[in-house]
Amino acid sequence: MSSLEAISGFKLEIDIVENIIKDYTYLANSGKTIILCRIPSNVNICGNERADTAAKSALYLPLQI
């Protein structure tokens, strides 16, 4: 299940989904524009490894508010 599908279903028993909804709400209420989109598998997409590496490294960046 993708994270967007989990958010849209409000499956709050998943802690990460609850945290995403809280962060989204906080940022939206602070006047930030948030755009969520589903990105299908990186299979057969040029630069797949670079995209995966960039996405994984972004997990460790601080949240900029």
PELINHU-V420852 format. One record per helix or strand. SS is the DSSP state (~ for helix, > for strand). FROM is the first residue (numbers start at 0). LEN is the number of residues. Records with the same first field share a line. If there is no record, write none. Layout:
BEGIN
SS->FROM-LEN ; FROM-LEN
END
This chain:
BEGIN
~->2-6 ; 14-15 ; 47-11
END
